[in-house]
Amino acid sequence: MGSDASQYRGLGDIIVTARPFDEYVAMFDLHDADLLAGPVLDCPAGASGFAHGARALGADVTAVDPVYGGPHDALVVRARRDTVFGNDYVRGNPETYSWGFFTDLDDHLTRRLGAVDAFDADRRANADRYVVGALPALPFENDAFALVLSSHLLFVYPDHFDAPAHLAGVRELARVCSGEVRMFPLVDTTTAPWPHLDQLRRDLEGVGHGSEVRQVPYEFIRGGNDMLVVDGSASLDA
Ligand SMILES: C[S@@+](CC[C@H](N)C(=O)[O-])C[C@H]1O[C@@H](n2cnc3c(N)ncnc32)[C@H](O)[C@@H]1O
């Protein structure tokens, strides 16, 4: 949390969150077959426990995030601090959240801190699968992944990324994907839906990427129970 977050709506600055594997499964409505069909990318992975859980199932997972450029121990400390910050934000904005996946604030904090531990262990054991990179220019070949998951960056931080940055970001996720790019949620941390979603989908269609909005069996930010699924199989130059 290096900058003055008061200039931003909702949660403010982009924090390094840590969502556990089962939260990813719910957010992206994942089934084992989705994870085992080919290489999977989590972008941005932050300090999430997704790679740890998916690897245990036998998935071939790569995590990418700009924060992997710094020392690992400091990142783990930051992720724990940001997790507590996020829990405090939920406590202070109860109208924004719905309970179901998490039972209460303590459950939220415990499971998110558990995800930091899973991230810590997985990155120590599989350091080469945690790659430094940022949208809109990822360090991967075209179609390197069969499935790309992207949670809580685009759509969620509207003061950090404008509409052109969203289009560039989604096109880059699609470039490295031969199958589905799944993005969640489509609301920000004030519960506001991303207002340019229809235009984004038209622009993606114009370059060959079909898309659909699919409901998922998960909601934490109220109204946030849809994911955007983009067809990454289209030709890059379309
Ligand atoms: C809220 S976290 C989400 C992490 C994880 N997907 C989750 O749901 O817990 C947002 C992450 O986006 C990363 N980030 C910030 N700018 C980025 C960019 N331009 N490209 C990719 N990741 C970025 C941050 O470092 C941070 O770890």
The ligand as an ORCA input file, in Angstrom:
! r2SCAN-3c Opt
* xyz 0 1
  C      -6.214     -8.213     -5.881
  S      -4.792     -9.134     -6.384
  C      -5.537    -10.573     -7.136
  C      -4.693    -11.804     -6.940
  C      -5.421    -13.141     -7.146
  N      -5.878    -13.290     -8.503
  C      -6.585    -13.281     -6.206
  O      -7.738    -13.272     -6.676
  O      -6.383    -13.345     -4.979
  C      -4.270     -8.147     -7.758
  C      -2.871     -8.477     -8.243
  O      -2.665     -7.807     -9.487
  C      -1.292     -7.534     -9.613
  N      -1.114     -6.527    -10.670
  C      -1.096     -5.188    -10.561
  N      -0.932     -4.624    -11.777
  C      -0.847     -5.648    -12.673
  C      -0.684     -5.727    -14.081
  N      -0.567     -4.621    -14.850
  N      -0.645     -6.939    -14.661
  C      -0.771     -8.067    -13.927
  N      -0.924     -8.047    -12.586
  C      -0.966     -6.848    -11.960
  C      -0.893     -7.118     -8.222
  O       0.506     -7.253     -8.016
  C      -1.730     -8.037     -7.339
  O      -0.996     -9.159     -6.923
*
